[in-house]
């Protein structure tokens, strides 16, 4: 899909479920296009969030970003996707990716073949979601006479892939209906991602006219830039130590591999002072959406100009996600193009 589509908001398991529902309702009332729910381990679950929001809203798109092909069998993923699609009256977008390796390793379920496993998972999920009887076997999954006992409201709901690296992005261009870019993406990374996606689409002679790029961005809107950076830095401490050193996200943000490794070691030692020092102001400004309204609009437009179709404000503890949703819908949307 070419051009700006919409602004959306996301909710993570840091926040209580009632706040997630309120966020979706306010986002809808404020004119935002979508509300997204993350499944981060080991926080509150994204699927219950999405189910509750589906019953409390009427028009806004609801995205699940993302589940992984390890912790659930594809038939169970299909069952849950089809149920959520029914609950929302076909307003859903489903995200599927390999998950954060650190979390997968914690559960002992990471098999080091994320691309092949994701491809196989999506193939089986789509088969089961048709509502037909399915027999299937591949190197990762099997299905013996599996059929949903209810009729799906549609046989093909959109499934977006979520990967950081070139090969994963290429796969998303090949088999996905869209892509969800991780937090900490930058305009430079967005441009690079499109090149990889186009390469994958070309393999199967696939048009990208209806393809959507969704970009998550941590957002702290505040007139006091120093305070905004401080809040965003605290949030970044939860994720940056687990980022891939030298990986595409960090490379495009000019974060050196040795910096990422130092952050990881500081986090392992619970050395908060050192971690605070390592995550510099410039790093936060590059990786997050911070500052007053004017600065945030400027950064959003840079992301749109780079090729992001839908930009999703990722919630940061210490901010007011509901108030931010009102600002995005009523003040930001009409200023972006």
NORBELFEN-V106611 format. One record per backbone hydrogen bond with DSSP energy under -0.5 kcal/mol. NH is the residue of the N-H (numbers start at 1). CO is the residue of the C=O. If there is no record, write none. Layout:
nh	co
NH	CO
NH	CO
//
This chain:
nh	co
4	337
5	309
6	309
8	311
9	34
10	313
11	36
15	12
19	16
20	16
21	17
22	18
23	19
24	20
25	21
26	22
27	23
28	24
29	25
30	26
31	28
32	27
33	7
34	7
35	61
36	9
37	63
38	11
40	38
43	40
44	13
49	45
50	46
51	47
52	48
53	49
54	50
55	51
56	52
56	53
57	53
61	33
62	91
63	35
64	93
65	37
65	63
67	95
76	73
77	73
78	74
79	75
80	76
81	77
82	78
83	79
84	80
85	81
86	82
87	83
88	84
89	86
90	85
93	62
94	158
95	64
96	160
97	67
98	162
101	99
103	100
104	100
105	101
106	102
107	103
107	104
108	104
108	105
109	104
111	109
117	113
118	114
119	115
120	116
121	117
122	118
123	119
124	120
125	121
126	122
127	123
128	124
129	125
130	126
130	127
131	128
132	127
134	146
136	143
138	141
143	136
145	143
146	134
152	150
160	94
161	178
162	96
169	165
170	166
171	167
172	168
173	169
174	170
175	171
176	171
176	172
177	159
178	159
179	212
180	161
181	179
181	214
184	287
185	182
185	216
190	186
191	187
192	188
193	189
194	190
195	191
196	192
197	193
198	194
199	195
200	196
201	197
202	198
203	199
204	200
204	201
205	202
206	201
211	208
212	177
214	179
214	212
215	310
216	181
216	214
217	312
219	314
220	289
222	220
222	291
225	223
228	224
229	225
230	226
231	227
232	228
233	229
234	230
235	231
236	232
237	233
238	235
239	235
239	236
240	236
242	239
243	240
245	243
247	244
251	247
252	248
253	249
254	251
255	250
256	254
259	256
260	256
261	257
262	258
263	259
264	260
265	261
266	262
267	263
268	264
269	265
270	267
271	266
272	270
275	271
276	272
277	273
278	274
279	275
280	278
284	280
285	281
286	282
287	283
288	284
289	218
290	288
291	220
296	292
297	293
298	294
299	295
300	296
301	297
302	298
303	299
304	300
305	301
306	302
307	303
307	304
308	303
309	213
310	213
311	6
312	215
312	310
313	8
313	311
314	217
314	312
318	319
319	316
321	319
324	320
325	321
326	322
327	323
328	324
329	325
330	326
331	327
332	327
333	328
335	332
336	332
336	333
//
